[in-house]
Amino acid sequence: MEFRTALDRMNYLPDDSVLVLPILIESCDVPSLSVGNINLRDLQWDIIPDEDIEEFALGLAERVKEPA
Protein backbone atom coordinates (compact mmCIF):
# COMPACT_ATOMS: atom_id res chain seq x y z
CA MET A 1 0.00 0.00 0.00
CA GLU A 2 1.23 3.52 -0.84
CA PHE A 3 0.79 4.69 2.75
CA ARG A 4 3.27 2.15 4.09
CA THR A 5 5.74 2.89 1.29
CA ALA A 6 5.60 6.61 2.07
CA LEU A 7 6.17 6.02 5.77
CA ASP A 8 9.11 3.72 5.00
CA ARG A 9 10.70 6.36 2.76
CA MET A 10 10.28 8.98 5.46
CA ASN A 11 12.85 7.03 7.51
CA TYR A 12 15.53 8.14 5.03
CA LEU A 13 14.65 11.85 5.06
CA PRO A 14 15.88 14.54 7.45
CA ASP A 15 13.62 15.01 10.47
CA ASP A 16 12.23 18.31 9.16
CA SER A 17 11.12 16.79 5.82
CA VAL A 18 7.55 15.80 5.00
CA LEU A 19 6.60 13.16 2.44
CA VAL A 20 3.12 11.84 3.21
CA LEU A 21 0.47 13.64 1.15
CA PRO A 22 -2.93 12.12 1.89
CA ILE A 23 -5.13 12.93 -1.11
CA LEU A 24 -8.37 11.59 -2.51
CA ILE A 25 -9.65 11.76 -6.07
CA GLU A 26 -13.19 11.15 -4.85
CA SER A 27 -14.97 11.20 -1.54
CA CYS A 28 -14.83 7.94 0.43
CA ASP A 29 -14.71 6.52 3.93
CA VAL A 30 -11.08 6.47 5.02
CA PRO A 31 -10.30 3.11 6.64
CA SER A 32 -9.03 2.89 10.20
CA LEU A 33 -5.58 1.58 9.30
CA SER A 34 -2.58 2.19 11.54
CA VAL A 35 1.12 2.03 10.81
CA GLY A 36 3.10 2.54 13.97
CA ASN A 37 1.31 5.31 15.84
CA ILE A 38 -0.19 6.93 12.72
CA ASN A 39 -3.79 6.16 11.75
CA LEU A 40 -5.14 7.09 8.31
CA ARG A 41 -8.25 8.63 9.87
CA ASP A 42 -6.10 11.02 11.91
CA LEU A 43 -4.57 12.64 8.80
CA GLN A 44 -5.92 15.74 7.08
CA TRP A 45 -7.11 14.58 3.64
CA ASP A 46 -7.41 16.85 0.60
CA ILE A 47 -9.59 16.06 -2.38
CA ILE A 48 -7.97 16.52 -5.78
CA PRO A 49 -10.55 15.96 -8.51
CA ASP A 50 -9.69 13.49 -11.25
CA GLU A 51 -9.42 16.26 -13.84
CA ASP A 52 -6.73 18.00 -11.72
CA ILE A 53 -4.64 14.98 -10.72
CA GLU A 54 -2.22 15.18 -13.66
CA GLU A 55 -1.40 18.84 -12.98
CA PHE A 56 -0.99 18.04 -9.27
CA ALA A 57 1.33 15.09 -10.01
CA LEU A 58 3.48 17.14 -12.40
CA GLY A 59 3.82 19.95 -9.86
CA LEU A 60 4.66 17.49 -7.11
CA ALA A 61 7.27 15.73 -9.26
CA GLU A 62 8.91 19.07 -9.98
CA ARG A 63 9.10 19.94 -6.28
CA VAL A 64 10.58 16.62 -5.16
CA LYS A 65 13.01 16.19 -8.03
CA GLU A 66 16.52 15.54 -6.76
CA PRO A 67 19.05 18.26 -7.62
CA ALA A 68 21.42 17.38 -10.48
N, C-alpha and C positions, 0 to 999 in steps of 0.2 A: 504494500500500500504506500502511496506517495507520502503520507503523513510520517510514517516510520522512516522512510528514506530521508526526508528533510531533517528529522530530528537527529538521525545518524550523522548526516553531513555537518550539522551544527557543531558536533564535537570537534571538528577540525578548524573551526573559525575562531577568531579572537573573541573574547568575552563580550565585547561591545557590538558585535555583529548580529544581525537579524536575518534569518532565512525563511522561516515559516510564513507563508502568505495564504491564509485560509480564505479561499474564494469559492463562490458557487456560480454556476451558469444558469441555474434555475432554483426556485425556492424548494426546499425539502426539509425533512426532519433530520437534523444532525444526530448521528448515533452517539451513544454514551460509550466511547472507546477511549481507554487510557493507555498512555505510554509513559512509564515512569510516573511522575506526579502531574502530568499534563493530560487533561481530558478535552476531547474535541468540543464538547458543549461549553467549555469555559472560555473558548477563543472567540474573538470578535470576527464574525464572518462578513465579507462584503460580496454583494452580488454583481457579477460582471456579465451582462447579457451576451448571449451567443454571438450577436452581430459585432460586439466590441472585443471579443476574446483575442482575435488575431492582433489587433493594435496593442492590446495590453501585453501580450506575449512578446511582441517585438520590442516594446519599450522596456520591459523587464529584462530581456536578453541584452539589450544595450547597456543597461545599468549594472548588470552583474558580470559583464565580459571582463576577463582577466586582462590586465595591461600587457602590452607586447614587450 
